[in-house]
Amino acid sequence: MILDRLSLFRLVGMTLATLLTGCSTSPSWLPSSGPSVAQVVEQEKVVSPIPVVDVNDAVARRVLAAQRADSFAESFSAKAPPGYVVGAGDVLEVSVWEAPPAALFGATVVDARAGQTSTRQTTFPEQIVNVDGVINVPFAGAVSVVGRTPQQIEAEIVRKLAGKANQPQVLVRVIRNATSNVTVVGEVAASTRMPLTAKGERLLDALAAAGGVRHPVNKVTVQLSRGGKVLSMPLERVIQDPRQNVYLQPGDVVTVSFQSLSFTALGATGRNEEINFEATGLTLAQALGRMAGLRDAQADPRGVFIFRFEEPEVVKSEGRPMPQTPEGKVPVVYRVDLKDPRAFLVAQNFPMKDKDVVYVANAPAAELQKFLNILTSSLYSVSGLVNLGR
């Protein structure tokens, strides 16, 4: 049976009334770019909720303070250089002097013109420190050298030669340093392995040894890896704050990256894409500008969300269980209400982080418009069928 126009309009009215009654959530059969505001907020009621935190001045200050505390000075601080110690694979040269009359090494010579007796040094062939951390010295035997400074090795050899050589004096030189190095890679003029010395090299020394960075310092991020811990900081901040120019340790890896930070804009925004930003950082206000703001005819300004994996101490759980990632991070959703003019001031202090996802929900009216467009299309189709039937 073909519907007449009166029945069709009654059906439209009933459907429209139903949609308006529950306009806070869009029907599942309507096309959408993501969840509505209500759907994001209501997920807190599930068994493993993700906390939804309303961004205000206090929250922005807490997030900013946590970001500033995460620095090289806090994580890799050292008041003094580590000092050089010998490791397996290093090449050493050992020289020995013996006071006259030389009884052990037989290096005594006579200066007839001066009428004096003197000694010459005995230098042994270069040796590679073996995997057991040992070298061999004639008459002293096996000498353990790994983890010791050259001065400590000299004292050990003198101790072992006591009673065999006449007042021996020992000099140990490091011919090739194979273990106490720092690796510098990434956006530098030339990747290199920089040997560390007793002077104590700092982070900026390693970058200088690699020929410097290839991009402006305000667009470069420096990553320092040490003992399984990895931390990144803007190079500009390291230059401006001498405390961040930390002493390097053997085995450190310094990686220089160019604009390695990014966030993703989704939903009712002017641009839906991954957007790179500088190592010096980006605020939420700047992020909104780079993604061309919100779409006037589609966005809900009360539904601006930032999805992030945050440090646990930044999010106040209030005793509620929160899921954690294998890295110990907590998933959190920050909500910003741009209907409140004060939110634009807060957005200027709220820092963006790498891999953030900014999502802007559709306004209820936009969902209604979608429904009306579908309904209008269906209305014309049914009307054509009615006319055809007549």
C-alpha positions in Angstrom: 0.0 0.0 0.0 1.4 3.4 -0.9 1.4 6.1 1.8 -0.5 9.3 1.2 1.1 12.6 2.0 -0.8 13.1 5.2 0.5 9.8 6.6 4.0 10.6 5.5 4.0 13.9 7.3 2.6 12.3 10.4 5.5 9.8 10.3 8.0 12.6 9.9 6.5 14.5 12.8 6.7 11.5 15.1 10.2 10.7 14.2 11.3 14.3 14.6 9.7 14.5 18.0 11.5 11.3 19.1 14.9 12.8 17.8 14.4 16.1 19.6 13.5 14.3 22.9 16.9 12.6 22.9 18.9 15.1 21.1 21.8 14.8 23.5 22.9 11.6 21.8 22.6 10.9 18.1 20.9 7.7 16.8 23.4 5.0 15.9 22.1 4.8 12.3 23.1 8.4 11.6 26.5 9.0 10.0 29.0 10.6 12.4 32.7 11.5 12.7 32.9 10.2 16.3 31.1 10.2 19.7 28.9 13.0 21.0 29.7 14.9 24.2 27.3 12.7 26.2 28.9 9.5 24.9 32.4 10.6 25.9 31.3 11.7 29.4 29.0 8.6 30.0 31.9 6.2 29.4 33.0 7.0 32.9 30.2 4.7 34.1 31.8 1.5 32.6 33.9 -1.0 34.6 37.3 0.4 33.6 36.5 4.1 33.1 38.8 6.7 31.6 38.6 9.8 33.7 37.2 12.9 32.0 38.9 16.0 33.5 37.4 19.5 33.0 40.3 21.8 32.1 40.5 24.9 34.4 43.3 27.0 35.6 44.3 24.6 38.4 44.4 21.6 36.0 46.5 23.6 33.4 49.0 24.6 36.1 49.3 21.1 37.3 49.9 19.7 33.8 52.4 22.4 33.0 54.3 21.9 36.3 54.6 18.2 35.6 56.0 18.8 32.2 58.6 21.2 33.4 59.7 18.8 36.2 60.4 16.1 33.5 63.9 17.3 32.6 67.5 16.1 32.2 68.6 18.0 35.4 66.0 16.0 37.4 66.5 12.6 35.8 70.2 12.5 34.9 71.7 15.0 37.3 75.4 14.6 38.3 77.4 17.2 40.2 80.8 15.9 39.0 82.1 14.2 35.9 82.0 10.4 36.0 85.7 10.0 35.6 87.4 7.6 33.1 87.7 3.9 34.0 89.1 1.1 31.8 86.7 -1.4 30.2 87.0 -4.6 28.2 88.2 -3.9 24.7 90.4 -0.9 25.6 94.0 -0.9 24.5 96.6 -0.1 27.2 100.3 0.6 27.1 102.4 -0.1 30.3 105.8 1.4 30.9 108.0 0.6 33.9 111.0 2.4 35.4 113.4 0.7 37.9 115.8 2.6 40.1 119.5 1.7 39.8 120.9 -0.7 40.2 118.1 -2.3 38.1 117.9 -5.8 39.2 114.8 -7.0 37.3 114.5 -5.4 33.9 118.2 -4.7 33.4 117.7 -1.2 31.9 120.6 0.4 33.7 123.0 2.6 31.6 126.1 4.5 32.6 126.7 8.1 31.6 130.5 8.2 31.4 130.7 12.0 30.9 128.6 12.8 33.9 129.8 9.9 36.0 126.3 9.0 36.8 124.2 5.8 36.5 120.6 6.2 35.1 117.8 4.0 33.9 115.6 3.8 30.8 112.0 2.9 30.7 110.8 -0.5 29.7 107.7 -0.3 27.6 105.7 -3.5 27.0 103.7 -4.1 23.8 100.2 -2.7 23.7 97.5 -5.0 25.1 93.8 -5.3 24.6 91.8 -5.8 27.8 90.2 -9.2 27.4 86.7 -10.2 28.2 87.7 -11.1 31.7 89.0 -7.5 32.3 92.6 -8.6 32.6 96.0 -7.7 31.1 99.4 -9.4 31.7 102.5 -7.6 32.9 105.9 -9.5 33.1 106.8 -10.4 36.6 103.5 -9.0 37.9 101.2 -11.6 36.2 97.6 -11.0 35.5 96.3 -7.6 36.5 92.6 -6.9 36.8 91.9 -3.5 35.2 88.2 -3.3 34.3 86.4 -0.6 36.3 89.7 1.0 37.5 91.3 4.3 36.5 94.8 4.3 35.0 96.2 5.6 38.3 94.6 2.7 40.2 96.1 0.2 37.7 99.5 1.8 38.1 99.3 1.4 41.9 98.3 -2.3 41.5 101.2 -3.1 39.2 103.6 -1.4 41.6 102.2 -3.5 44.4 102.7 -6.7 42.4 106.3 -5.8 41.5 107.2 -5.0 45.1 110.1 -7.2 46.2 111.0 -8.1 42.6 111.9 -4.8 41.1 114.0 -2.0 42.7 111.7 0.9 43.5 109.5 0.4 40.4 107.6 3.3 38.8 104.7 2.5 36.5 102.9 4.5 33.8 99.7 3.3 32.2 98.4 5.0 29.0 95.1 4.4 27.3 96.0 4.0 23.6 92.5 3.4 22.3 89.2 4.0 24.2 86.7 1.4 23.1 84.2 1.4 26.0 83.8 4.9 27.5 82.0 6.5 24.5 78.8 8.4 23.8 76.9 7.8 20.5 75.4 10.8 18.8 72.9 10.2 15.9 70.0 11.9 14.1 69.8 15.4 12.7 73.5 16.3 13.2 76.2 17.2 10.7 77.9 13.8 11.2 76.9 11.0 13.5 79.8 10.0 15.7 81.0 8.1 18.7 82.6 10.6 21.1 85.2 9.2 23.6 84.8 10.5 27.1 87.8 11.8 29.1 88.5 12.5 32.7 87.6 16.2 32.1 83.9 15.2 31.8 82.0 16.0 28.6 78.5 17.4 28.7 75.5 17.1 26.4 76.3 20.2 24.3 79.9 18.9 23.9 78.6 15.8 22.2 76.5 17.9 19.8 79.5 20.1 19.0 81.7 16.9 18.4 79.0 15.8 15.9 79.3 19.1 14.0 76.2 20.7 15.4 72.5 20.3 14.5 71.2 20.8 10.9 68.1 22.8 11.8 67.2 25.8 13.8 67.5 25.1 17.5 63.9 26.0 18.3 62.7 23.2 16.0 65.0 20.4 17.4 64.4 17.9 20.1 67.3 16.2 22.0 66.7 12.7 23.4 69.0 11.1 25.9 69.0 7.4 26.6 70.8 6.0 29.6 70.4 2.7 31.4 67.0 1.9 29.8 65.6 5.4 30.6 64.7 7.7 27.7 63.9 11.4 28.1 63.5 14.2 25.5 63.8 17.9 25.8 63.8 20.9 23.4 67.4 21.8 22.5 66.6 25.5 23.0 65.7 24.8 26.6 69.0 22.9 27.1 70.9 25.9 25.8 69.0 28.4 27.9 69.2 26.5 31.2 72.8 25.4 32.0 71.4 22.8 34.5 70.1 20.8 31.6 73.5 20.5 30.0 74.2 17.4 32.1 77.4 15.3 32.3 77.4 12.3 30.0 78.0 8.7 31.0 79.6 5.8 29.1 77.1 4.2 26.9 74.8 7.2 26.6 72.9 7.6 23.3 72.1 11.2 22.2 69.5 11.4 19.4 68.6 14.7 17.7 65.2 14.9 16.0 63.6 17.6 13.9 60.0 18.5 14.6 59.4 15.0 16.0 56.3 16.1 18.0 52.8 16.0 16.6 49.1 15.9 17.5 46.1 14.6 15.6 43.0 16.7 15.0 39.7 14.9 14.5 36.0 15.6 14.4 34.4 19.0 13.7 37.6 20.9 13.1 38.9 22.9 10.2 41.6 20.4 9.5 41.5 16.6 10.2 45.1 15.6 10.0 48.3 15.0 12.0 50.0 18.3 12.7 53.6 18.7 13.6 54.8 21.3 16.1 58.1 22.6 17.4 60.2 21.2 20.2 59.7 24.3 22.2 56.2 23.2 22.8 52.6 24.2 21.8 49.6 25.4 23.8 46.0 24.3 23.3 45.2 27.8 22.0 47.9 27.5 19.4 46.8 24.0 18.5 43.2 25.2 17.9 44.7 27.8 15.5 46.8 25.4 13.6 43.9 23.0 13.0 41.8 26.0 11.6 39.6 26.2 14.6 36.1 24.7 14.9 33.5 24.4 12.2 30.8 26.9 12.9 28.0 24.8 11.3 29.0 21.5 12.9 31.0 21.8 16.1 29.8 21.7 19.7 32.1 24.3 21.5 31.4 22.5 24.8 32.8 19.3 23.4 36.5 19.9 22.8 38.4 16.9 24.1 42.1 16.0 24.4 42.8 12.3 24.6 46.2 11.6 26.2 48.3 9.1 28.1 49.3 11.0 31.2 51.6 10.4 34.2 49.6 9.0 37.1 50.6 11.7 39.5 49.1 14.4 37.2 45.6 12.8 37.3 43.8 12.8 40.6 41.9 9.6 40.7 40.0 10.3 44.0 40.3 6.7 45.0 38.9 5.3 41.7 40.7 2.5 39.9 42.3 3.7 36.7 43.7 1.5 33.9 47.4 1.8 33.1 49.5 1.1 30.0 52.5 -1.2 30.2 54.6 1.9 30.4 52.8 3.1 33.5 50.8 5.9 31.8 47.1 6.6 32.6 44.7 7.3 29.8 42.8 10.5 30.4 40.4 12.7 28.5 40.6 16.5 29.1 37.4 18.4 28.3 37.4 22.1 27.4 34.2 24.2 27.3 34.8 27.0 24.7 31.4 28.5 25.5 33.1 29.8 28.6 35.2 32.9 27.6 37.7 32.1 30.4 38.5 28.8 28.6 40.5 30.8 26.0 42.7 32.2 28.7 43.2 28.7 30.2 44.0 27.3 26.7 47.0 29.6 26.5 48.6 27.8 29.4 47.5 24.2 28.8 50.5 22.4 27.1 50.0 20.0 24.3 52.0 16.7 24.3 53.4 14.5 21.6 50.8 12.0 20.2 47.8 13.9 21.7 44.4 13.5 19.9 42.2 16.6 19.8 38.6 15.7 19.0 35.7 18.1 18.6 32.2 16.6 18.9 29.3 17.5 16.7 26.6 19.8 18.0 23.1 18.2 18.5 21.7 20.6 15.9 24.2 19.1 13.4 22.9 15.7 14.1 19.4 17.0 13.6 20.4 18.6 10.3 21.8 15.2 9.2 18.5 13.6 10.0 16.5 16.3 8.1 18.7 15.9 5.1 18.1 12.1 5.0 14.4 12.7 5.7 14.1 15.3 2.9 15.7 12.9 0.5 13.4 10.1 1.5 10.4 12.5 1.4 11.0 13.3 -2.3 11.5 9.6 -3.1 8.3 8.6 -1.4 6.5 11.6 -3.0 7.7 10.4 -6.4 6.3 7.0 -5.7 2.9 8.4 -4.7 2.7 10.5 -7.9 3.7 7.4 -9.9 1.0 5.4 -8.2 -1.6 7.9 -9.1 
